């Protein structure tokens, strides 16, 4: 397998090693724990060594029986009345499955008492399995997975996988240094790939392709995550390879959300009906990113693996935004992060900024946004739809639009907003100075970031 490794500023190929999943399974091979003869009560714990914490609500099965237990807040479980002899215990949990391990197992002799420990491997163990002996930097992790053909449902050898991210730094002279990193590797005979040295302080993007097929460009959210797994399905954009994506959007109370906007790649948006249902037709097969937006709700993003000439069904939950009280920042950590991020970017002075005291004076949202320097509006003929243009050399380019931190495929969302609903706006006229939060893969244009009062109150 061709495996890539990156440091902060350079990339060197790793030597070919065993496929990562095989190595990970070896890392959690059954451990035999022998106990003395006597009673038959088994105590155990399931532990997440990757995050140095017990694994709560893991399901533990006693192999060969229909008995099961669920771990408590300390990761503990108990089986009583276990017959003497050697038994295998198998643990299942979403955190285990997300790493591609499937399950953890351990074997113990229950002759008197037995203590069983089932543990997700530590980051050091996973890193060695994926990246070899090269020492991991404290601010980096790795991405791995398998690539499949969406039509044949088989692994793809020699598919190209690209992981990219933006590194933005400001030196002591307040000069901005920004670089777009892009690491490429190819899958091995089993469709496996791995990219090491991916920074944990950013949201990387991943895409895979062959000469005739590709996946969508997918975000891999979650800062501070050192191990990320993403399996990718590749499909063609031809008519015979298109599929349908259908589903339902609900809130945290499991009630349907009507009129939510559903966006898939660059296809026209659709809206949910009164029962929260939606269907997007003629979707290119393969792994595609699905965004759901609704006024007053936190945006949600999921990845759907679309099959050719078939219907892929998803269920997406969106949660209500919590409005902050004026002046005092007492909301969730995410809301505090939004406010702090805006304040930090404003202090850096890389763009133009305005808050609600300025925006609310404009008669329309279009008028408010075009009041910024260098911003030009282009309106579609005989409609109210418009886009914003920013200078790019001697030409103009369409600004990348973000609303409440989520990239928008179209500007239609602004049609539903009034200046009184806007808390703040950020404009970055030069793509090279745009913060990494508002960078878009393969685009060098600047960005327009609109924050509604539902995201934060200032």
Secondary structure by P-SEA (a helix, b strand, c coil): cbbbbbcccccccccccccaaaaaaaaacbbbbbbcccbbbbbbbbbcccccccccbbbbbccccccbbbbcccbbbbbccccccbbbbbbbcaaaaaacccccbbbbbcccbbbbbbbcccaaaaaaaccccccccccccbbbbbbbcccccccccbbbbbbbbbbbbbccccbbbbbbbbbbbbbccccccccccccccbbbbbbbbcccccccccccccccccbbbbbbbbbbcccccbbbbbbbbbccccbbbcbbbbbccccbbbbbccccbbbbccccccbbbbbbbbccccbbbbbbbccccbbbbbbbbbbbbbbbccccccccaaaaaaaaaaaaaaaaccbbbbccccccccccaaaaaaccccbbbbbccccccbbbbbbccccccccccccccccccccccccccccccccbbbbbccccccccccccccccccbbbbbccccccc
